[in-house]
Amino acid sequence: MPEDRRESAEDLLKLLRAVTDTHRSADVYDPVVAGDTALRAALKRLDVPVPELDPDPVLPL
């Protein structure tokens, strides 16, 4: 059972990396990251609690 979960997690990471690579090659990735950054800044200025970004993300931004 743990081996199946590990394989599933690895498959998910491969898929996420492929999606990220596709977005980057289509020039979609950077605008999405910029939009997220702008949204986070706006929410912070409105004193809305915003979770900190993961310092060690699975997929680097």
Buried (B, 14 or more C-beta within 10 A) or exposed (E): EEEEEEEEEEEEEEEEEEEBEEBEEEEEBEEEEEEEEEEBEEEEEEEEEEEEEEEEEEEEE
